[in-house]
Structure formats: structure tokens, C-alpha cells
Amino acid sequence: MKIIKKHHTVIRWNHWINFPILASMIWSGMLIYWSNDVYKISLGNKVLFKFFPDWFYTTFNLSQRLAEGMAWHFFLMWLFAINGFVYVAYSLISGEWRYLVPHKHALKHAFAVVLHDLGINKNPLPERKFNAAQQITYTGIIIMGFFSLLTGLAIYKPIQLSWLTSFLGGYEAARLEHFILTMGYVAFFVIHISQVIRSGWNNVRSMITGYEVVNKDKKGYEYD
């Protein structure tokens, strides 16, 4: 066994700071969405699924708090943007992006990761800092964060930033895009946390301390 440096300090701080910020932004966004919760899945005139029925707002005390939600959301937006900028800038400057950006065979390898996680593929995966599925997912989250800022600004200042709102398809389109991105974060949280639990303490420890304990006999280890 040996101890490997896995995550840099800045990356770890960005990770742990971003989690409560993004969770709080989703919470405050729900306080805002309550005032005009129009999104649903319908077939003709029949509503198949409505996002967040009345009992949801009552249970989690999300109703009648529009002003509070807007105040929190616009404050947290700046923290989200600054933390994201630091993460991207550090990744570019330090060269960390090389481990994060998907390579040309990423989709094929990501499919192998999914089969392995489902127990269909029994072959061991190569030891890497991020596997192909993680590379695609984490890069996607960064892109989602960028578009969340754009769509958020477009619906926050649709007159002052009319060019941006128009570019995104108009106010209603930008609002829908912002909502879809938010639901994407919720799905990511569920999958990410379940995968963290599945991977065990060693993976969690590496994000806390920056180091991971590995089997020194394993091949293809692509860390710093």
C-alpha cells in the first residue's frame, strides 16, 4: 500500500465551498419558483406530472417567501460565480484540467464504467484520478454552472441585458433553461452522493485530506 497525492488544496476547498452554496441556491430558487410554478409534463389537456405540488411547499415551508428567496438567491449568486471562477482559473493554471477534460474515447470508456458499476462488466477499471464517466459529468457540471449564471442574469435583468435574454431565446425560454439546469443539479447530487457512498471512505478521505491510500501493485495509475 502507498499514499498518493490526489486532490490539491484549492480544488478541495472549491468542492466543499460549492456544495453548500449550490444547495442554498436551489433552496432559495424554490422560494422564488413558488410564486409562478408553471412547469409540468402534460399529454394534451391531461397533466401527467406537476413539479412541486402544494403539499411540497407546505411541508418544506417554501411558500409566501418570495422576497426572502430573491434576496438570498442574488447574494449567493456572487459566491457561486466567484468560487466557480477560482476553480476554473486554478485548473487551467495548475494543469489540473488535463485530468478533468474528457478525451476522444471518453464516451466509450464511460459506457464501460457504467457497465462496471451495474455489475455487468467484471473487468477492473484502470486506476485514474477521474474515470471517463466522472470526466464527462464534472466537465458537464462546469458548463452547466456557466449557463446557470447566464440564464440567471437573463431573467434577473431582462431589460438591461436584453441582448443576453434574446440570445437565450427570450425571457420564458431562459427561465425554462434555468429550471432545467437546476433539476440537473438535483439529479447530480443524488447520483454523486450515492456513488460516493458506494466508493467508500477512502474516496471521501481523499477529498478531505488530499491523499488516497492505494495498492502499489495496480497499473495505469494516472495521478500527479
C-alpha positions as CSV (number, residue, x, y, z in Angstrom):
1,M,0.0,0.0,0.0
2,K,1.1,3.6,-0.6
3,I,-0.3,7.1,-0.1
4,I,-0.9,9.1,-3.2
5,K,-1.5,12.9,-3.5
6,K,-4.9,13.1,-5.3
7,H,-6.5,16.5,-4.8
8,H,-4.9,19.9,-4.4
9,T,-5.9,22.1,-1.6
10,V,-7.6,24.7,-3.8
11,I,-9.7,22.0,-5.5
12,R,-10.8,20.6,-2.2
13,W,-11.8,24.0,-0.9
14,N,-13.7,24.8,-4.0
15,H,-15.5,21.5,-3.7
16,W,-16.6,21.8,-0.1
17,I,-17.5,25.5,-0.5
18,N,-19.5,24.9,-3.7
19,F,-21.7,22.2,-2.1
20,P,-23.5,24.4,0.5
21,I,-23.6,27.3,-1.9
22,L,-25.3,25.4,-4.6
23,A,-27.6,23.6,-2.2
24,S,-28.6,27.0,-0.8
25,M,-29.2,28.4,-4.2
26,I,-31.5,25.6,-5.0
27,W,-33.4,26.3,-1.8
28,S,-33.7,30.0,-2.4
29,G,-34.6,29.3,-6.0
30,M,-37.5,27.2,-4.8
31,L,-38.7,30.2,-2.7
32,I,-38.8,32.2,-6.0
33,Y,-40.3,29.4,-8.1
34,W,-43.2,29.1,-5.7
35,S,-44.6,32.4,-7.0
36,N,-45.0,31.1,-10.5
37,D,-44.7,27.3,-10.6
38,V,-45.8,26.7,-14.1
39,Y,-43.8,23.7,-15.2
40,K,-45.4,20.4,-15.7
41,I,-45.5,17.4,-18.1
42,S,-48.7,17.1,-20.0
43,L,-50.3,14.9,-22.6
44,G,-52.9,17.1,-24.4
45,N,-55.0,18.5,-21.6
46,K,-54.1,15.8,-19.1
47,V,-51.3,16.7,-16.6
48,L,-49.1,13.7,-16.1
49,F,-46.7,15.3,-13.7
50,K,-46.6,18.7,-12.0
51,F,-43.3,19.8,-10.4
52,F,-43.7,20.6,-6.7
53,P,-47.4,20.3,-5.7
54,D,-48.8,22.4,-2.9
55,W,-48.0,19.9,-0.2
56,F,-44.3,20.2,-1.1
57,Y,-44.2,23.9,-0.4
58,T,-46.2,23.5,2.8
59,T,-44.0,20.6,4.1
60,F,-40.7,22.4,3.5
61,N,-42.0,25.9,4.4
62,L,-41.3,27.3,0.9
63,S,-44.5,29.3,0.3
64,Q,-45.0,33.1,0.8
65,R,-41.3,33.8,1.0
66,L,-40.6,35.3,-2.5
67,A,-38.7,38.5,-1.3
68,E,-36.5,36.4,1.0
69,G,-35.8,33.9,-1.7
70,M,-34.8,36.7,-4.2
71,A,-32.5,38.3,-1.6
72,W,-30.7,35.1,-0.8
73,H,-30.5,33.9,-4.4
74,F,-28.9,37.1,-5.7
75,F,-26.4,37.2,-2.8
76,L,-25.5,33.5,-3.3
77,M,-25.1,34.0,-7.0
78,W,-22.0,36.1,-6.5
79,L,-20.4,33.5,-4.2
80,F,-21.2,30.8,-6.7
81,A,-19.7,32.8,-9.6
82,I,-16.5,33.7,-7.6
83,N,-16.0,30.1,-6.4
84,G,-16.5,28.8,-9.9
85,F,-14.1,31.3,-11.4
86,V,-11.4,30.3,-8.9
87,Y,-11.9,26.6,-9.6
88,V,-11.7,27.0,-13.4
89,A,-8.8,29.5,-13.2
90,Y,-6.8,27.3,-10.9
91,S,-7.5,24.2,-13.0
92,L,-6.2,26.0,-16.1
93,I,-3.1,27.5,-14.4
94,S,-2.1,24.3,-12.5
95,G,-2.7,21.9,-15.4
96,E,-5.4,20.1,-13.4
97,W,-7.7,20.4,-16.4
98,R,-5.7,17.6,-18.1
99,Y,-7.3,15.1,-15.6
100,L,-10.8,16.6,-16.0
101,V,-11.4,17.2,-19.7
102,P,-12.8,14.1,-21.5
103,H,-10.5,12.5,-24.1
104,K,-11.7,11.4,-27.5
105,H,-12.6,7.9,-26.4
106,A,-14.4,9.1,-23.2
107,L,-17.9,8.0,-24.2
108,K,-16.7,4.5,-24.9
109,H,-14.9,4.3,-21.7
110,A,-17.7,5.9,-19.7
111,F,-20.0,3.2,-21.0
112,A,-17.6,0.6,-19.7
113,V,-17.7,2.4,-16.3
114,V,-21.5,2.3,-16.2
115,L,-21.4,-1.4,-17.0
116,H,-18.9,-2.0,-14.3
117,D,-20.9,-0.1,-11.7
118,L,-24.0,-2.1,-12.7
119,G,-22.0,-5.3,-12.1
120,I,-22.3,-6.3,-15.8
121,N,-18.7,-5.8,-16.6
122,K,-16.4,-7.6,-14.2
123,N,-13.1,-6.4,-15.6
124,P,-11.3,-4.0,-13.2
125,L,-11.2,-0.4,-14.3
126,P,-7.8,1.4,-14.7
127,E,-6.8,3.5,-11.7
128,R,-7.2,7.1,-12.7
129,K,-7.8,10.4,-10.9
130,F,-11.1,10.7,-12.7
131,N,-12.6,7.9,-14.8
132,A,-14.2,8.8,-18.2
133,A,-17.7,9.0,-16.7
134,Q,-16.5,11.4,-14.0
135,Q,-14.7,13.5,-16.6
136,I,-17.8,13.9,-18.7
137,T,-20.0,14.5,-15.6
138,Y,-17.7,17.0,-13.9
139,T,-17.0,18.9,-17.1
140,G,-20.7,19.0,-17.8
141,I,-21.3,20.5,-14.3
142,I,-18.8,23.3,-15.0
143,I,-20.6,24.0,-18.3
144,M,-24.0,23.9,-16.5
145,G,-22.7,26.4,-13.9
146,F,-21.7,28.8,-16.6
147,F,-25.1,28.6,-18.3
148,S,-26.9,28.9,-14.9
149,L,-25.1,32.2,-14.5
150,L,-26.1,33.4,-18.0
151,T,-29.7,32.3,-17.7
152,G,-30.0,33.7,-14.2
153,L,-28.7,37.1,-15.3
154,A,-31.1,37.0,-18.3
155,I,-34.2,36.5,-16.1
156,Y,-32.8,38.8,-13.4
157,K,-32.2,41.8,-15.7
158,P,-34.2,41.0,-18.9
159,I,-34.3,44.7,-19.9
160,Q,-30.8,45.8,-19.0
161,L,-29.4,42.6,-20.5
162,S,-31.9,42.3,-23.3
163,W,-29.2,41.1,-25.7
164,L,-28.5,38.1,-23.5
165,T,-32.1,37.3,-22.9
166,S,-32.7,37.4,-26.7
167,F,-29.7,35.2,-27.3
168,L,-31.1,32.6,-24.9
169,G,-34.5,32.6,-26.7
170,G,-36.4,35.2,-24.7
171,Y,-37.4,35.5,-21.1
172,E,-39.6,32.4,-20.9
173,A,-37.0,30.3,-22.6
174,A,-34.3,31.5,-20.3
175,R,-36.4,30.8,-17.3
176,L,-37.1,27.2,-18.5
177,E,-33.5,26.7,-19.2
178,H,-32.6,27.9,-15.7
179,F,-35.1,25.5,-14.2
180,I,-33.9,22.5,-16.3
181,L,-30.3,23.2,-15.2
182,T,-31.5,23.3,-11.5
183,M,-33.2,19.9,-11.9
184,G,-29.9,18.7,-13.4
185,Y,-28.1,19.7,-10.2
186,V,-30.6,17.9,-8.1
187,A,-30.1,14.7,-10.2
188,F,-26.3,15.2,-10.0
189,F,-26.5,15.5,-6.2
190,V,-28.4,12.2,-5.9
191,I,-26.1,10.3,-8.2
192,H,-22.9,11.8,-6.8
193,I,-23.7,11.2,-3.2
194,S,-24.8,7.6,-3.9
195,Q,-21.6,7.0,-5.8
196,V,-19.5,8.5,-3.0
197,I,-21.2,6.1,-0.5
198,R,-20.7,3.2,-2.9
199,S,-17.0,4.0,-3.4
200,G,-16.3,4.0,0.4
201,W,-14.3,6.0,2.9
202,N,-11.0,6.1,1.0
203,N,-12.5,8.3,-1.7
204,V,-14.1,10.7,0.8
205,R,-10.9,10.9,2.8
206,S,-9.0,11.9,-0.4
207,M,-11.3,14.9,-0.8
208,I,-10.9,15.9,2.9
209,T,-7.1,15.4,3.3
210,G,-6.0,15.4,-0.4
211,Y,-4.4,11.9,-0.1
212,E,-5.6,8.5,-1.1
213,V,-4.3,5.0,0.0
214,V,-3.9,2.7,-3.0
215,N,-2.5,-0.7,-3.8
216,K,1.0,0.0,-5.1
217,D,0.8,-3.0,-7.4
218,K,-2.0,-1.6,-9.5
219,K,-1.1,-0.4,-13.0
220,G,-2.0,2.6,-15.1
221,Y,-2.2,4.9,-12.1
222,E,-2.7,8.4,-13.6
223,Y,-2.3,10.8,-10.7
224,D,0.2,13.6,-10.1
